[in-house]
Amino acid sequence: MVEEKIQQLFSRYPASIYGFTSISYSLYASQYQSALVFAVPYGEQLTIENYTEERFERGIKDAKRIIEEILIQIEEILNEHKVKYVIPSVAQSNEEELIAPFSFKYAAVNAGLGWIGKNDVVVTEKYGPRVRLSAILIDRQFVYGQRIIKSNCPDSCKKCVESCPYHALHDVKWDIDTLRNDMIDYQLCNQKRSLYIEKHGRKNACGLCMVACPIGV
């Protein structure tokens, strides 16, 4: 019944992609059995030709708004059926390790939503990397998606790598055993984006490595 109601909910958001995965690999496994992970496309699917930072940030905000709507409704379903759940924080634990308590990216890969591109971002067949991820951990089993263990990016494609103004990407093709540091200098990326906090009141959205991706356009 819970899974059916969640399916009905997402039928009202046909642009979104969602799936379930076991979180037996996670530190949360002692409290919750599954993750519902979903991807909402950015409000505007920009390409490298029409990209501006302001438009990209606006598209992210549009996706965040829809995510908040969906999460509220999922909570209502789970509360109605007295199912234990938690919405993990999207925020990183600290500015040194830049790691969130629960990886939405790894959950998305395990749920079959996509793979990791050379820009260390989840790439979906439908939208490429131009999506916002969210997840909710649920103490119940579901029908799980087919785990993706290797990249579907073309071997020769380097568009995201070449688009990075800071040369933070290492041109490494992902598989399930690839480490984040093998793919990207995360500290450099974060440092350069953080230079705009005083100007924007936030980090620079810098989506060049995402809008350059030819998948989903």
TAZIFEN-V739291 format. One record per pair of residues at least 24 apart in sequence whose ideal C-beta (glycine too) atoms are under 10 Angstrom apart, sorted by the first residue. I is the first residue (numbers start at 1). J is the second residue. Records with the same first field share a line. If there is no record, write none. Layout:
I=J / J
This chain:
1=77 / 80 / 81
2=36 / 74 / 77 / 78 / 80 / 81 / 83 / 138 / 140 / 142
3=36 / 77 / 138 / 140 / 141 / 142 / 143
4=77
5=73 / 74 / 76 / 77 / 78 / 80 / 81
6=36 / 38 / 70 / 73 / 74 / 77 / 78 / 136 / 138 / 142
8=73 / 77
9=69 / 70 / 73 / 74 / 76 / 77
10=36 / 38 / 70 / 73 / 74
12=69 / 70 / 73
13=38 / 40 / 66 / 67 / 69 / 70 / 73
15=39 / 40 / 41 / 63 / 66 / 126 / 127 / 131
16=40 / 41 / 63 / 66 / 67 / 70 / 131 / 132 / 134
17=41 / 108 / 111 / 112 / 113 / 114 / 124 / 125 / 126 / 127 / 131 / 133
18=70 / 74 / 108 / 111 / 113 / 134 / 135 / 145
19=107 / 108 / 110 / 111 / 112 / 113 / 114 / 142 / 143 / 144 / 145 / 146
20=107 / 110 / 111 / 112 / 138 / 140 / 141 / 142 / 143 / 144 / 145
21=106 / 107 / 108 / 109 / 110 / 111 / 112 / 113 / 135 / 142 / 144 / 145 / 146 / 147
22=107 / 110 / 111 / 141 / 142 / 144 / 147
23=88 / 102 / 106 / 107 / 110 / 135 / 137 / 138
24=110
25=103 / 106 / 107 / 110
26=88 / 101 / 102 / 103 / 106 / 107 / 110 / 137
27=101 / 102
28=86 / 88 / 101 / 102 / 137 / 139
29=137
31=84 / 85 / 86 / 137 / 139
32=84 / 85 / 86 / 88 / 102 / 136 / 137 / 138 / 139 / 140
33=84 / 137 / 138 / 139 / 140 / 141 / 142
34=85 / 107 / 111 / 136 / 137 / 138 / 139 / 140 / 141 / 142 / 143 / 144
35=85 / 88 / 102 / 103 / 104 / 106 / 107 / 108 / 110 / 111 / 135 / 136 / 137 / 138 / 142 / 144
36=70 / 71 / 74 / 78 / 85 / 107 / 111 / 134 / 135 / 136 / 137 / 138 / 140 / 142
37=102 / 103 / 104 / 105 / 106 / 107 / 108 / 109 / 110 / 111 / 112 / 113 / 122 / 133 / 134 / 135 / 136 / 137 / 145
38=66 / 67 / 70 / 71 / 74 / 104 / 107 / 108 / 111 / 113 / 131 / 132 / 133 / 134 / 135 / 136
39=63 / 67 / 104 / 108 / 111 / 113 / 114 / 122 / 124 / 126 / 127 / 129 / 130 / 131 / 132 / 133 / 134
40=64 / 65 / 66 / 67 / 69 / 70 / 127 / 131 / 132 / 133 / 134
41=66 / 124 / 126 / 127 / 128 / 130 / 131 / 132 / 216
42=127 / 129 / 130 / 131 / 132 / 207 / 210 / 211
43=130 / 132
44=130
45=127 / 128 / 130 / 131 / 211 / 216 / 217
46=130 / 207 / 208 / 210 / 211 / 217
47=128 / 130 / 211 / 212 / 213 / 214 / 217
48=159 / 160 / 163 / 207 / 208 / 209 / 210 / 211 / 212 / 213 / 214 / 217
49=211 / 212
50=211
51=163 / 207 / 208 / 210 / 211 / 212
52=205 / 207 / 211
53=196 / 200 / 204 / 205 / 206 / 207 / 208
54=200 / 205
55=205 / 207 / 211
56=130 / 204 / 205 / 206 / 207 / 208 / 210 / 211
57=200 / 202 / 203 / 204 / 205 / 206 / 207
58=205
59=130 / 132 / 205 / 207 / 211
60=130 / 132 / 205 / 207
61=132 / 205
62=132
63=130 / 131 / 132 / 133 / 134
64=90 / 132 / 134
65=132
66=132 / 134
67=132 / 133 / 134
68=134
70=134 / 136
71=134 / 135 / 136
74=134 / 136 / 138
75=136
78=136 / 138 / 139 / 140
81=140
83=138 / 139 / 140
84=137 / 138 / 139 / 140
85=136 / 137 / 138 / 139 / 140
86=135 / 136 / 137 / 138 / 139
87=134 / 135 / 136 / 137
88=134 / 135 / 136 / 137
90=132 / 133 / 134 / 135
92=186 / 190
95=187 / 190 / 191 / 194
96=187 / 190
97=186 / 187
98=180 / 186 / 187 / 189 / 190
99=180 / 186
102=135 / 137
103=133 / 135 / 180
104=132 / 133 / 134 / 135
105=133 / 135 / 180
106=135 / 176
107=133 / 134 / 135 / 137
108=133 / 134 / 135 / 145 / 148
109=145 / 147 / 148 / 149 / 174 / 176
110=144 / 145 / 146 / 147 / 148 / 149 / 176
111=135 / 142 / 144 / 145 / 146 / 147 / 148
112=144 / 145 / 146 / 147 / 148
113=145 / 148
114=148 / 151 / 152 / 215 / 216
115=148 / 149 / 150 / 151 / 152 / 153 / 173 / 174 / 175 / 176
116=148 / 150 / 151 / 153 / 172 / 173 / 174 / 175 / 176 / 178 / 180 / 183
117=151 / 152 / 153 / 157 / 159 / 160 / 161 / 169 / 173 / 174 / 183 / 209 / 210 / 213 / 215
118=151 / 153 / 157 / 158 / 159 / 160 / 161 / 164 / 169 / 170 / 171 / 172 / 173 / 174 / 183 / 184 / 209 / 213
119=153 / 159 / 160 / 161 / 163 / 164 / 168 / 169 / 174 / 183 / 184 / 189 / 207 / 208 / 209 / 210 / 212 / 213
120=160 / 168 / 169 / 170 / 172 / 174 / 178 / 180 / 181 / 182 / 183 / 184 / 186 / 189 / 209
121=160 / 183 / 184 / 207 / 209 / 210 / 213
122=148
123=148 / 151 / 152 / 153 / 160 / 174 / 210 / 213 / 215 / 216
124=215 / 216
125=152 / 215 / 216
126=215 / 216
127=210 / 213 / 215 / 216 / 217
128=153 / 160 / 210 / 211 / 212 / 213 / 214 / 215 / 216 / 217
129=160 / 207 / 209 / 210 / 211 / 212 / 213 / 215 / 216
130=207 / 210 / 211 / 213 / 215 / 216 / 217
131=210 / 216
147=176
148=174 / 175 / 176
149=174 / 175 / 176 / 177
150=174 / 175 / 176 / 177 / 178
151=175 / 176 / 178
152=215
153=213 / 214 / 215
154=214 / 215
157=212 / 213 / 214 / 215
158=212
159=208 / 209 / 211 / 212 / 213 / 214 / 215
160=208 / 209 / 210 / 211 / 212 / 213 / 214
161=209 / 212
162=208 / 209 / 212
163=207 / 208 / 209 / 210 / 211 / 212 / 213
164=188 / 189 / 192 / 206 / 208 / 209 / 212
165=192 / 206 / 208 / 209
166=191 / 192 / 193 / 206 / 208
168=192 / 193 / 206 / 209
169=209
184=209
